[in-house]
Amino acid sequence: MARLDPDKLTVNYREGVTPTEPIILRRYTLTHSDFTGELFLTIGEKFAFNEITEMRDEVFGEWVSNDDSYYLHAYVYVGHFGPALNAIRDEIFRRELPLALEAIVYGDTPFFEAHPFLYDAPIWIQFDSEDPAYQSFEKWGTPRDYQL
């Protein structure tokens, strides 16, 4: 079930990245506006650290080569805000990650069309927290699972 409203997604390519290249050094920074519901996907050779907020609710992703295959490694910062807030942030990330992954896959459609085998690459999500209860590395399907 698609959750993404494509009209609320803005995609920006940075220097060194085109709509179809490269695979390695292709990094995603997905941010959003709590006020408008808009999503902002920046695709570049580096993460767009200048676009993150103090809330730290962005999603980072990058393509990684593993022998003869690739996987999409995404990262979210659950944090170290104390047990109650960590639990809330973890629940929100888990609820909103399908939308974030839809935004990345839809926003980078020309890239996936140029490299269709990547639709079947695994997606691994790293949940980062100083609290071991919220520190994990989990497989979240493939980009094909998040196509609109």
C-alpha positions as CSV (number, residue, x, y, z in Angstrom):
1,M,0.0,0.0,0.0
2,A,1.6,3.2,-1.2
3,R,1.8,6.0,1.4
4,L,3.9,8.5,-0.6
5,D,2.3,11.5,-2.2
6,P,4.7,12.2,-5.1
7,D,3.5,15.9,-5.2
8,K,5.0,16.4,-1.7
9,L,8.5,15.0,-2.7
10,T,11.3,17.3,-3.8
11,V,14.4,15.7,-5.3
12,N,17.8,17.5,-5.5
13,Y,20.9,16.1,-7.2
14,R,24.2,17.4,-6.0
15,E,27.5,17.7,-7.9
16,G,29.0,14.4,-9.0
17,V,25.7,12.6,-9.2
18,T,23.4,12.3,-12.2
19,P,19.9,10.8,-12.3
20,T,21.5,7.4,-13.3
21,E,25.1,7.3,-12.0
22,P,27.1,6.4,-10.0
23,I,26.0,3.4,-7.9
24,I,28.9,3.5,-5.4
25,L,29.2,6.9,-3.7
26,R,25.4,7.5,-4.3
27,R,24.1,8.7,-1.0
28,Y,20.6,9.7,0.1
29,T,19.6,12.2,2.7
30,L,15.8,12.3,3.3
31,T,14.4,15.0,5.5
32,H,10.9,16.4,6.0
33,S,8.8,19.3,7.2
34,D,6.6,18.6,10.2
35,F,4.5,21.6,9.2
36,T,3.8,20.8,5.5
37,G,4.4,17.1,5.3
38,E,6.8,17.7,2.4
39,L,9.7,15.3,1.9
40,F,13.1,16.4,0.6
41,L,15.5,13.9,-1.0
42,T,19.0,14.9,-1.6
43,I,21.1,12.6,-3.7
44,G,24.9,13.2,-3.8
45,E,28.3,11.8,-3.3
46,K,28.1,12.9,0.3
47,F,25.3,13.1,2.8
48,A,23.6,16.5,3.1
49,F,24.5,17.1,6.7
50,N,23.6,20.8,6.2
51,E,19.9,19.8,5.8
52,I,19.5,17.9,9.1
53,T,17.7,19.5,12.1
54,E,18.3,19.2,15.8
55,M,15.5,16.6,15.9
56,R,17.7,14.2,14.0
57,D,14.8,12.5,12.3
58,E,16.4,12.2,8.9
59,V,17.1,9.0,7.0
60,F,20.5,8.4,5.4
61,G,21.2,5.8,2.8
62,E,23.9,4.6,0.5
63,W,24.7,1.9,-1.9
64,V,27.3,-0.6,-0.7
65,S,29.2,-3.2,-2.8
66,N,29.4,-6.7,-1.3
67,D,31.5,-9.0,-3.5
68,D,29.5,-9.2,-6.7
69,S,26.3,-7.7,-5.4
70,Y,25.0,-4.5,-3.8
71,Y,22.8,-3.6,-0.9
72,L,21.2,-0.3,0.3
73,H,22.4,0.6,3.8
74,A,20.1,3.1,5.5
75,Y,20.7,4.7,8.9
76,V,18.4,6.3,11.4
77,Y,19.4,7.9,14.7
78,V,17.2,6.7,17.5
79,G,19.5,8.5,19.9
80,H,20.2,8.6,23.6
81,F,17.4,10.6,24.9
82,G,16.4,8.3,27.8
83,P,14.2,5.2,27.7
84,A,10.8,6.9,27.2
85,L,11.9,9.2,24.3
86,N,14.0,6.5,22.7
87,A,11.0,4.2,22.7
88,I,8.9,6.9,21.0
89,R,11.5,7.7,18.4
90,D,12.1,4.0,17.6
91,E,8.3,3.5,17.1
92,I,8.0,6.6,14.9
93,F,11.0,5.5,12.7
94,R,9.6,2.0,12.3
95,R,6.2,3.4,11.4
96,E,7.5,6.0,8.9
97,L,10.4,4.0,7.3
98,P,8.1,2.5,4.6
99,L,7.2,6.0,3.5
100,A,10.9,7.0,3.6
101,L,11.9,4.0,1.5
102,E,9.1,4.7,-1.0
103,A,10.4,8.3,-1.3
104,I,13.9,7.1,-2.0
105,V,12.8,4.5,-4.6
106,Y,10.3,6.8,-6.3
107,G,12.6,9.8,-6.1
108,D,15.4,7.9,-7.7
109,T,13.3,6.2,-10.4
110,P,15.7,7.0,-13.3
111,F,18.5,5.4,-11.4
112,F,16.5,2.2,-10.8
113,E,15.4,2.1,-14.4
114,A,19.1,2.4,-15.5
115,H,20.0,-0.4,-13.0
116,P,16.9,-2.6,-12.7
117,F,18.8,-5.4,-10.9
118,L,19.0,-3.0,-7.9
119,Y,15.2,-3.3,-7.4
120,D,16.0,-6.7,-5.9
121,A,19.0,-5.7,-3.7
122,P,18.5,-6.1,0.0
123,I,17.8,-3.0,2.2
124,W,19.5,-3.0,5.6
125,I,18.5,-0.5,8.2
126,Q,20.8,0.5,11.0
127,F,19.0,1.8,14.1
128,D,21.6,3.7,16.1
129,S,21.2,4.3,19.8
130,E,23.4,4.3,22.8
131,D,20.7,2.3,24.5
132,P,21.2,-1.4,23.4
133,A,17.5,-2.0,23.3
134,Y,17.3,0.3,20.3
135,Q,20.6,-0.6,18.5
136,S,20.0,-3.0,15.7
137,F,20.8,-3.8,12.0
138,E,17.7,-5.3,10.2
139,K,16.8,-6.4,6.7
140,W,13.8,-4.4,5.4
141,G,13.1,-6.1,2.1
142,T,14.2,-4.8,-1.3
143,P,13.5,-1.6,-3.2
144,R,10.9,-3.5,-5.2
145,D,8.8,-3.8,-2.0
146,Y,8.6,0.1,-1.9
147,Q,7.7,0.8,-5.6
148,L,4.6,2.9,-6.1
